[in-house]
Amino acid sequence: MRLAAGVDVGSTQTKAIIMSDDGGIQIAGRALVDTGANVQKAADNGFRQACQVAGVSPQDVGYVVGTGYGRYKITFGNTQMTEISCHARGAHFLYPNTRTVIDMGGQDAKAISVGASGEVLDFVMNDKCAAGTGRFLSNAADVMGVTLDGIGPLSQKGKNPVKITTVCTVFVESDILSYLSLGKKPEDILSGVHLAIAKRTISLARRVPIEQAITMTGGVSRNIGMVRALEEVLGTELQVSPEAHYTGAIGAAIFALEKLGQSFESDVRRTANATRSGD
């Protein structure tokens, strides 16, 4: 059985996946830890926790691929790959029919056009502005006095979404406070916030362009309000796996398995050639 790992060091959280191949590829272990200030420590902790869940030693893992913004801090990794490639491959693993990936993370949002084999055809990224990211939602939650986990379900209760005039993290606080002073219901305000972000994100994604089937990845995929708002704007359902938060790490682990397989095949060829030379 071959074991490989993918470690996705994000700005907010670090995800680690242990993937096994014993005649069939499957996830053997996973871990999720806060990244914090020490990126290298977060990567190491995530990897070791995932190994523990898988019931294997870190030394048993034959190849490790790092991804995410902190991928170059993964000192124990064998190589690094971009999160664009890893999210595309990970989404394809979870849903082979994926043709578009909408990834919403802590600090950026991306739309990726994916080929039939999980390869990247095109992509667009919003990494200069917090709009459409977990950070934006976190700020909105703080202003509303609601937990980050609670804003999604609460937004679903909104019947009359307010119109948010800006999706700038700096100015949205003013919009929210203005609506609160007018006596607007918290659920209607949050419903409006989610719709504003969805419209901004889909406007970005249409530059790819968008093709069916659409898979959502990243930490924001756990926000049911965001998922439903995107579906409303798109007019179609999104594919959202329970593993969506781990998609980048899953893709990295699959690449690691491929690298491990190539190394194994190379060793076999060298052994065969050495044997023939000896004869």
Secondary structure, 3 states (H helix, E strand, C coil): CEEEEEEEECCCEEEEEEEEECCCEEEEEEEEEECCCCHHHHHHHHHHHHHHHHCCCHHHCCEEEEECCCHHHCCCCCEECCHHHHHHHHHHHHCCCCCEEEEECCCCEEEEEECCCCCEEEEEEECCCCCCCHHHHHHHHHHHCCCHHHHHHHHCCCCCCCCCCCCCCCCHHHHHHHHHHCCCCHHHHHHHHHHHHHHHHHHHHCCCCCCCCEEEECHHHHCHHHHHHHHHHHCCCCECCCCHHHHHHHHHHHHHHHHHHHHHHHHHHHHHHHHHHHC
